Amino acid sequence: MVSTANDGGRAYGHQPGSSDPELTEVGAGTPAGELLRRYWHPVARSEEATSRPRNVRALGEDLVLYRNLQGAPGLMLPKCCHRGTTLYFGKVEDQGIRCPYHGWLFAEDGRCLDQPCEPGRGRNRESYRQPWYPVVEYNGLVFAYLGPADKQPVFPRYDIFEGLDPDTEEIVIIDHFAFGGPTQAECNWFQTHENAMDPYHVFILHNAISGPQFDPKLEIWPRIDWQRSELGVTATQDRDLPDGTTLHRVTETRLPTMRVIPTPTLSVLGKTNNLSWALPIDDTNTRVYAMVRKPKDRPPQGLPVYGGGKSWFDLTDDEHQLYPGDYETQTGQGPITLHTQEHLCSSDRGVSMVRRQFKDQVRRVVDGLDPAGVRFDQAGELQTIIAGNYIVDGSTDINTIPLAETLGRPAE
């Protein structure tokens, strides 16, 4: 129920509203959760996979992550298939993880290799398998595929992380929310994700409300356009600079959880050096992992500043209220945004496009089709990133700078 002119807009009788489950639910068996399970997701930093088992939670599932003594990571359901105790207390060995209760040993693909209390150390051990998920390590992150085996796609790789000079460059992982907050946000993943297609908030939240949190050039009001392609949505933003040049800024979202936001401190010009994935921990908790390519002798990129130069961690509670950022405004929407209470306007076009595209893919999976962007050719295709900060002058045709059509087949 929305207040009307007849009641003077009073809050009395205001109904709580509801969220859209096709955007927000991540559990197995839910329409959105089944779409998410058709892609690879980062579940931990590589350094977190060790010989000491670690509890992790992804897409509403509790899992145990470890690395065997030969260096291979494994990801399994924690309840041992024998008597149900947790493998969190298990012993990691050369070939896998051994249950602490009765010693059953499981390889990374769930095969039972040893049952020390059984005759012949388990004459029928091949008949047992611990539920597991495949994992891939890529540039310091452990990715997992939590979907059906017959639909497992090739793991995607990205052009901005290829061809590194090992002597001068490195790739680092940043898991502080929005490059300046805690590692975990207590809210639904989608309200953090769609923010990437809301460029107007940069001018308001990150400038007018909290003072310049990024490069002052972003204070300039931009001309904005959005484009939708097979793989995602892009926003192009043009700001006319005082010296006669134009800051041409391109941001992207890609199915299902990727956002590509070039550094807002403008410390990197040209194609972006980073991209991020949101990990839906469950319906009301999110972790964001950013992969950043950088010179070895420089910091990863500039972080947002608050209250005249403080970091997010340096702020008092009162200062968090005075100088809000992405964390405060996205968690401030509540654990899950109540979509029926929203009033989207023309400036929210990019948000609407991201939502429509995601729901289109939810329905494709419900209909038994493959979602956009998954590839099954074992050779794999290197994915091209187009986001970036481009300074162009009058002699440059902005239309020659890569835009959404390089993401894939343009959408109808």
C-alpha positions as CSV (number, residue, x, y, z in Angstrom):
1,M,0.0,0.0,0.0
2,V,1.4,3.4,-1.0
3,S,0.2,6.6,0.7
4,T,-2.0,8.8,-1.5
5,A,-2.9,12.4,-1.7
6,N,-6.1,11.7,0.2
7,D,-4.2,10.7,3.3
8,G,-1.6,13.4,3.0
9,G,1.1,10.9,2.4
10,R,1.1,9.6,6.0
11,A,2.9,6.4,7.0
12,Y,-0.2,5.0,8.8
13,G,-1.3,1.8,7.1
14,H,1.8,1.6,5.0
15,Q,2.4,-2.1,4.0
16,P,5.8,-3.7,4.3
17,G,6.1,-4.7,0.7
18,S,7.9,-7.7,-0.8
19,S,11.0,-8.6,-2.8
20,D,11.2,-10.2,-6.2
21,P,12.3,-13.8,-5.7
22,E,13.5,-14.1,-9.3
23,L,16.2,-11.6,-8.4
24,T,17.0,-12.4,-4.8
25,E,16.7,-16.1,-4.0
26,V,19.9,-18.1,-4.3
27,G,19.1,-21.5,-2.8
28,A,19.1,-24.8,-4.7
29,G,15.8,-25.4,-6.4
30,T,14.7,-21.8,-6.6
31,P,14.5,-20.3,-10.1
32,A,17.2,-17.7,-9.5
33,G,19.4,-20.2,-7.6
34,E,19.3,-22.6,-10.5
35,L,20.4,-19.9,-12.9
36,L,23.3,-19.0,-10.6
37,R,24.3,-22.6,-10.4
38,R,25.0,-22.7,-14.2
39,Y,28.1,-20.5,-13.8
40,W,31.4,-20.6,-11.9
41,H,31.6,-18.6,-8.6
42,P,34.6,-17.5,-6.5
43,V,34.2,-19.1,-3.1
44,A,37.5,-18.2,-1.4
45,R,41.0,-16.7,-1.9
46,S,43.6,-19.3,-2.9
47,E,45.5,-18.6,0.3
48,E,42.4,-19.6,2.3
49,A,42.5,-23.2,0.9
50,T,45.0,-24.9,3.2
51,S,45.7,-28.2,4.9
52,R,43.4,-26.9,7.7
53,P,39.8,-27.3,6.5
54,R,37.8,-24.2,6.3
55,N,34.0,-23.7,6.4
56,V,32.7,-21.7,3.5
57,R,29.1,-20.8,2.5
58,A,28.0,-20.1,-1.1
59,L,24.6,-19.9,-2.7
60,G,23.0,-20.9,0.6
61,E,25.1,-24.1,0.9
62,D,27.5,-24.9,3.8
63,L,30.7,-26.4,2.4
64,V,34.2,-27.4,3.5
65,L,37.3,-26.2,1.6
66,Y,40.8,-27.6,2.0
67,R,44.0,-28.2,0.0
68,N,45.5,-31.7,0.0
69,L,49.2,-32.1,0.8
70,Q,50.0,-32.4,-2.9
71,G,48.5,-28.9,-3.5
72,A,45.1,-29.7,-5.0
73,P,42.1,-27.9,-3.5
74,G,38.8,-29.7,-2.6
75,L,35.3,-28.5,-1.9
76,M,32.7,-30.8,-0.3
77,L,29.6,-31.0,1.7
78,P,30.7,-31.1,5.4
79,K,28.5,-34.0,6.5
80,C,30.5,-37.2,6.1
81,C,28.5,-39.8,4.1
82,H,29.3,-42.5,6.7
83,R,27.9,-41.3,10.0
84,G,27.3,-37.6,9.4
85,T,29.9,-35.8,11.4
86,T,31.6,-32.7,9.9
87,L,34.7,-32.9,7.8
88,Y,35.7,-29.5,9.2
89,F,37.6,-31.4,11.9
90,G,39.0,-33.8,9.3
91,K,42.7,-34.5,8.7
92,V,44.1,-33.4,5.3
93,E,46.5,-35.9,3.7
94,D,48.4,-36.4,0.4
95,Q,45.3,-37.8,-1.4
96,G,42.4,-36.0,0.3
97,I,40.7,-35.4,3.6
98,R,40.1,-38.1,6.3
99,C,37.0,-38.0,8.4
100,P,37.9,-37.5,12.1
101,Y,35.2,-40.0,13.3
102,H,36.1,-43.3,11.6
103,G,38.8,-42.3,9.2
104,W,37.2,-42.6,5.9
105,L,39.4,-40.9,3.3
106,F,37.9,-38.9,0.4
107,A,39.6,-37.7,-2.7
108,E,38.8,-34.2,-4.1
109,D,36.2,-35.8,-6.4
110,G,34.5,-37.5,-3.5
111,R,35.8,-41.0,-4.1
112,C,36.3,-43.0,-0.9
113,L,39.9,-44.2,-0.9
114,D,40.1,-45.8,2.5
115,Q,37.9,-47.2,5.3
116,P,40.4,-48.3,8.0
117,C,37.8,-49.9,10.3
118,E,36.4,-52.2,7.5
119,P,37.7,-55.6,6.4
120,G,40.4,-55.0,3.8
121,R,40.2,-51.3,4.6
122,G,36.9,-51.2,2.7
123,R,36.3,-53.9,0.1
124,N,33.3,-51.9,-1.2
125,R,34.7,-48.4,-0.6
126,E,34.3,-47.6,-4.3
127,S,30.5,-47.7,-3.7
128,Y,30.6,-44.7,-1.5
129,R,31.2,-41.1,-2.5
130,Q,31.2,-37.9,-0.5
131,P,29.2,-35.1,-2.2
132,W,31.7,-32.7,-3.8
133,Y,32.0,-29.8,-6.2
134,P,34.6,-29.1,-8.9
135,V,36.9,-26.2,-8.3
136,V,39.4,-24.2,-10.5
137,E,42.0,-21.8,-9.3
138,Y,42.5,-18.6,-11.3
139,N,44.9,-15.8,-10.3
140,G,44.5,-16.2,-6.6
141,L,40.8,-17.1,-6.4
142,V,39.2,-20.5,-5.9
143,F,36.1,-20.8,-8.2
144,A,33.5,-23.5,-7.8
145,Y,30.7,-24.9,-10.0
146,L,27.7,-25.8,-8.0
147,G,25.4,-26.9,-10.8
148,P,24.4,-30.0,-12.7
149,A,27.3,-32.1,-14.0
150,D,26.0,-32.4,-17.5
151,K,25.8,-28.6,-17.8
152,Q,29.2,-27.7,-16.5
153,P,30.6,-24.9,-18.7
154,V,34.3,-24.2,-19.5
155,F,35.9,-21.9,-17.0
156,P,36.1,-18.4,-18.5
157,R,39.3,-16.4,-18.8
158,Y,39.7,-12.7,-19.4
159,D,41.9,-10.7,-21.7
160,I,43.0,-8.1,-19.1
161,F,44.7,-10.8,-17.1
162,E,46.6,-12.4,-19.9
163,G,50.2,-11.6,-21.1
164,L,51.5,-10.4,-17.7
165,D,55.1,-9.4,-17.5
166,P,56.2,-11.5,-14.4
167,D,59.1,-9.2,-13.7
168,T,57.0,-6.0,-13.4
169,E,53.3,-7.0,-13.0
170,E,51.2,-9.0,-10.6
171,I,47.6,-9.8,-9.9
172,V,46.2,-9.2,-6.5
173,I,42.8,-10.0,-4.9
174,I,40.9,-7.4,-2.9
175,D,37.8,-8.6,-0.9
176,H,36.9,-5.4,1.0
177,F,33.4,-4.5,0.0
178,A,33.4,-1.7,-2.7
179,F,37.2,-1.4,-2.2
180,G,36.7,0.2,1.2
181,G,34.4,-1.7,3.5
182,P,34.3,-4.9,5.4
183,T,34.7,-8.3,3.6
184,Q,31.0,-9.2,4.0
185,A,27.9,-7.1,3.5
186,E,24.7,-8.1,5.3
187,C,22.3,-7.8,2.4
188,N,21.2,-9.6,-0.7
189,W,23.8,-9.8,-3.5
190,F,21.5,-8.3,-6.2
191,Q,21.2,-4.9,-4.6
192,T,25.0,-4.7,-4.6
193,H,25.2,-5.9,-8.2
194,E,22.7,-3.5,-9.9
195,N,24.5,-0.6,-8.3
196,A,27.1,-0.9,-11.1
197,M,24.5,0.3,-13.6
198,D,23.4,3.3,-11.5
199,P,26.0,5.9,-12.6
200,Y,23.9,8.8,-11.3
201,H,24.6,7.8,-7.7
202,V,28.3,8.6,-8.3
203,F,27.5,12.2,-8.7
204,I,25.1,12.3,-5.7
205,L,26.3,9.8,-3.1
206,H,30.1,10.0,-3.8
207,N,30.2,13.8,-4.4
208,A,27.2,16.0,-3.4
209,I,26.3,14.1,-0.2
210,S,29.6,12.8,1.2
211,G,32.0,15.2,-0.6
212,P,34.4,13.9,-3.3
213,Q,35.2,10.3,-2.5
214,F,36.9,9.7,-5.8
215,D,38.6,11.8,-8.5
216,P,37.1,15.4,-8.7
217,K,36.4,14.9,-12.4
218,L,33.5,12.6,-11.4
219,E,31.8,15.7,-9.9
220,I,31.0,16.8,-13.5
221,W,27.5,15.9,-14.6
222,P,27.8,13.2,-17.3
223,R,25.8,12.3,-20.4
224,I,24.8,8.7,-19.9
225,D,23.6,5.9,-22.2
226,W,23.1,2.2,-21.5
227,Q,23.5,-0.7,-23.9
228,R,22.4,-4.3,-23.5
229,S,24.2,-7.2,-25.2
230,E,24.1,-11.0,-24.9
231,L,26.4,-11.1,-21.9
232,G,25.5,-8.0,-19.9
233,V,24.7,-4.3,-19.7
234,T,27.1,-1.4,-20.2
235,A,26.8,2.2,-19.2
236,T,28.8,4.9,-21.1
237,Q,29.3,8.2,-19.4
238,D,30.8,11.3,-21.1
239,R,32.0,14.2,-19.0
240,D,33.3,17.4,-20.7
241,L,36.5,18.4,-18.9
242,P,37.7,22.0,-18.5
243,D,40.7,21.4,-20.9
244,G,38.4,20.6,-23.8
245,T,38.8,16.8,-23.6
246,T,36.2,14.3,-22.6
247,L,36.3,11.6,-19.9
248,H,34.6,8.7,-21.6
249,R,33.9,6.1,-18.9
250,V,32.5,2.7,-19.5
251,T,31.2,0.3,-16.8
252,E,29.8,-3.2,-17.3
253,T,27.7,-5.9,-15.6
254,R,28.0,-9.4,-16.9
255,L,25.9,-12.4,-16.2
256,P,25.4,-13.5,-13.6
257,T,27.3,-11.7,-10.9
258,M,30.2,-9.8,-12.5
259,R,30.6,-6.1,-12.4
260,V,33.5,-4.3,-14.2
261,I,34.0,-0.8,-12.7
262,P,37.2,1.0,-13.8
263,T,38.9,2.7,-10.9
264,P,36.9,5.8,-9.9
265,T,40.1,7.5,-8.7
266,L,41.1,7.5,-12.4
267,S,44.5,6.2,-11.4
268,V,44.3,3.8,-14.3
269,L,43.4,5.3,-17.8
270,G,42.5,3.2,-20.8
271,K,41.0,-0.3,-20.4
272,T,40.3,-1.3,-16.8
273,N,42.8,-3.3,-14.8
274,N,40.2,-5.0,-12.6
275,L,36.9,-6.8,-12.4
276,S,34.7,-8.1,-9.5
277,W,32.4,-10.9,-8.7
278,A,29.7,-10.9,-6.1
279,L,29.4,-14.2,-4.2
280,P,25.8,-14.7,-2.9
281,I,26.7,-16.3,0.4
282,D,22.9,-16.7,1.0
283,D,19.8,-14.6,0.5
284,T,21.0,-11.9,3.0
285,N,24.8,-12.0,2.9
286,T,27.2,-11.1,0.1
287,R,31.0,-11.1,-0.4
288,V,32.7,-9.3,-3.3
289,Y,36.0,-10.4,-4.8
290,A,38.0,-8.0,-7.0
291,M,40.8,-9.2,-9.2
292,V,43.3,-6.4,-10.0
293,R,46.3,-6.3,-12.4
294,K,48.9,-3.8,-11.3
295,P,52.6,-2.9,-11.5
296,K,54.6,-4.5,-8.7
297,D,55.9,-1.2,-7.5
298,R,52.5,0.5,-7.1
299,P,49.5,0.0,-4.8
300,P,46.5,-1.8,-6.4
301,Q,44.5,1.4,-7.0
302,G,43.2,4.4,-5.1
303,L,40.6,3.7,-2.5
304,P,37.6,6.0,-1.7
305,V,38.2,8.6,0.9
306,Y,35.7,9.8,3.5
307,G,35.4,12.9,5.6
308,G,38.4,14.7,4.0
309,G,40.8,11.8,3.6
310,K,39.9,9.0,6.0
311,S,39.5,5.4,5.0
312,W,36.3,3.6,5.7
313,F,37.9,1.8,8.6
314,D,39.0,5.0,10.2
315,L,35.4,6.5,10.5
316,T,33.5,6.6,13.7
317,D,29.9,5.6,13.8
318,D,28.8,9.2,13.6
319,E,31.1,9.7,10.6
320,H,29.7,6.7,8.8
321,Q,26.4,8.6,9.0
322,L,27.9,11.9,7.8
323,Y,29.9,10.4,5.0
324,P,28.0,7.3,3.7
325,G,29.3,5.2,0.8
326,D,28.3,2.1,-1.1
327,Y,28.3,-0.1,1.9
328,E,26.0,2.1,4.0
329,T,23.5,2.8,1.2
330,Q,23.3,-0.8,-0.1
331,T,23.0,-2.5,3.3
332,G,20.7,0.4,4.2
333,Q,18.2,-1.0,1.7
334,G,17.7,-3.8,4.2
335,P,18.6,-7.4,4.1
336,I,16.6,-7.8,0.9
337,T,15.3,-4.8,-1.1
338,L,11.5,-4.6,-1.0
339,H,10.9,-4.2,-4.7
340,T,7.1,-3.5,-4.5
341,Q,7.9,-0.3,-2.5
342,E,10.2,1.1,-5.1
343,H,9.4,3.9,-7.6
344,L,11.9,3.5,-10.5
345,C,12.4,6.5,-12.7
346,S,14.2,7.4,-16.0
347,S,17.5,7.6,-14.2
348,D,17.1,4.0,-13.1
349,R,17.0,2.7,-16.7
350,G,20.3,0.8,-16.3
351,V,19.0,-0.9,-13.1
352,S,15.8,-1.9,-14.9
353,M,17.9,-3.4,-17.8
354,V,20.0,-5.5,-15.4
355,R,16.9,-6.8,-13.7
356,R,15.1,-7.7,-16.9
357,Q,18.1,-9.4,-18.4
358,F,18.7,-11.5,-15.3
359,K,15.0,-12.5,-15.1
360,D,15.1,-13.4,-18.8
361,Q,17.9,-15.8,-18.1
362,V,16.1,-17.2,-15.0
363,R,13.2,-18.1,-17.3
364,R,15.5,-19.6,-19.9
365,V,16.8,-22.1,-17.3
366,V,13.3,-22.8,-16.1
367,D,12.4,-23.7,-19.7
368,G,15.3,-26.1,-20.0
369,L,17.6,-23.8,-22.0
370,D,21.2,-22.8,-21.5
371,P,21.7,-19.3,-20.1
372,A,23.7,-16.7,-21.9
373,G,27.5,-16.7,-21.7
374,V,28.2,-20.3,-20.8
375,R,30.5,-22.2,-23.2
376,F,31.0,-25.9,-23.5
377,D,33.9,-26.0,-26.0
378,Q,36.9,-27.2,-24.1
379,A,39.2,-24.8,-25.9
380,G,37.3,-21.9,-24.4
381,E,37.1,-18.4,-25.6
382,L,39.1,-15.5,-24.1
383,Q,36.5,-13.0,-22.9
384,T,37.2,-9.4,-23.9
385,I,36.6,-6.7,-21.3
386,I,35.7,-3.2,-22.6
387,A,35.2,-1.1,-19.4
388,G,37.7,1.7,-18.8
389,N,38.4,5.3,-18.3
390,Y,39.3,7.0,-21.7
391,I,40.4,10.6,-22.1
392,V,39.6,11.7,-25.6
393,D,40.0,15.0,-27.5
394,G,38.2,16.6,-30.4
395,S,40.1,14.5,-32.9
396,T,38.9,11.2,-31.5
397,D,35.6,9.7,-32.6
398,I,34.1,8.3,-29.4
399,N,32.2,5.8,-31.5
400,T,35.5,4.1,-32.3
401,I,36.1,3.2,-28.7
402,P,34.9,-0.4,-27.9
403,L,31.3,-0.4,-26.7
404,A,28.7,-3.0,-25.9
405,E,28.8,-4.8,-29.2
406,T,32.2,-6.3,-28.3
407,L,30.6,-8.1,-25.4
408,G,28.9,-10.5,-27.7
409,R,25.9,-10.5,-30.1
410,P,23.9,-7.3,-29.5
411,A,20.6,-8.0,-27.9
412,E,17.4,-7.4,-29.8
